[in-house]
Amino acid sequence: MCMVEEPTSSLSILLHLMSVITRESNAIDAIYTDTLFGHCSVLFKNGSCYHYKNVSRRALLNLKIQPNISLGSWANYNLPL
C-alpha cells in the first residue's frame, strides 16, 4: 500500500513563518517575527514596542532556529536605530 502525503496547507506554512521569540534578556521581552513579509516587532521590558519593516528574512530565520542568539545583540545588529 502506498501512502500519499497531503500537501501542506497555506495556513500551516504561514504559522511557521510567524513566531514569537522569547529568551532570557535584560532589555527585550519578546520579538514577534513575520518572515514572509520581513517584519518584526520588538517588545521591550519597559513596555514600549517598535515595529520594523524590511528586516532581512535570513536574519529572522537565523533568530528563529538559533536558540543561543542574544535578543539584544540580534536587535542591535539587524534592526535600524
C-alpha positions in Angstrom: 0.0 0.0 0.0 1.3 3.4 -0.9 0.8 6.3 1.4 0.2 9.7 -0.1 1.2 12.6 1.9 -1.3 15.5 2.0 0.0 18.8 0.7 0.9 21.3 3.4 -1.8 23.9 3.8 -1.0 27.6 3.2 -2.2 28.4 6.8 0.3 25.8 8.2 3.2 27.4 6.2 2.2 30.9 7.4 2.1 29.8 11.0 5.6 28.5 10.7 6.7 31.8 9.2 5.2 33.9 12.0 6.6 33.3 15.5 7.2 34.8 18.9 10.8 34.6 20.2 11.3 34.8 23.9 14.6 34.3 25.7 16.4 35.5 28.8 17.2 39.2 28.1 17.8 42.3 30.2 16.1 44.6 27.8 13.7 42.7 25.5 10.6 40.6 26.5 9.9 39.2 23.0 10.4 39.6 19.3 7.4 38.8 17.1 8.6 37.8 13.6 6.9 37.6 10.3 9.4 36.0 8.0 7.2 36.0 4.9 6.9 39.8 4.8 10.2 40.6 6.6 8.6 42.4 9.5 9.2 42.1 13.2 8.0 43.8 16.4 10.2 44.1 19.5 8.6 44.3 22.9 10.9 45.9 25.4 10.8 45.3 29.2 9.8 48.9 29.8 6.6 48.3 27.8 7.5 50.0 24.6 7.0 48.2 21.3 8.7 49.0 18.0 7.7 47.6 14.6 10.3 47.2 11.8 9.8 46.5 8.1 12.3 45.3 5.5 14.2 43.2 8.0 16.4 40.6 6.5 14.5 37.3 6.1 17.7 35.4 6.6 18.3 37.2 9.9 14.7 36.5 11.0 15.1 32.8 10.2 18.5 32.7 11.9 17.0 34.1 15.1 14.2 31.5 15.0 16.5 28.5 14.5 19.5 29.5 16.7 18.5 29.4 20.3 21.8 30.8 21.6 21.5 34.2 19.9 21.0 37.0 22.3 17.9 39.0 21.6 19.6 42.3 22.4 22.6 41.6 20.2 20.5 40.4 17.4 18.3 43.6 17.5 21.3 45.9 17.7 22.9 44.2 14.7 19.9 43.6 12.5 17.5 46.5 13.2 17.9 50.2 12.3 18.1 52.7 15.1 
